[in-house]
Amino acid sequence: MPITVDIDVMLAKRKMSVGELADRVGITPANLAVLKNGRAKAVRFATLAALCEALDCQPGDLLRFEAKDTTTGTSAIGNGG
């Protein structure tokens, strides 16, 4: 999927654990892990807003689009994934 989730980056910047963020947002650590690890197919705007509030950031700090290279089929940004 061309959307990359950078929750782990923001967690490190804020020196916050997954469990603490899950508590602040009101979701289970397991559901947060699914989102954090890029396995989620969707995210509710309410959840995204709660994440941004808890991490004091903007949606663009958490989500990033990585275009695919049409000639090779790999990501044009990052490590090919």
Secondary structure, DSSP 8 states (H G I E B T S, - for coil): --EEE-HHHHHHHHT--HHHHHHHHTS-HHHHHHHHTT--S---HHHHHHHHHHHT--HHHHEEE--B-TTTSSBSSTT--
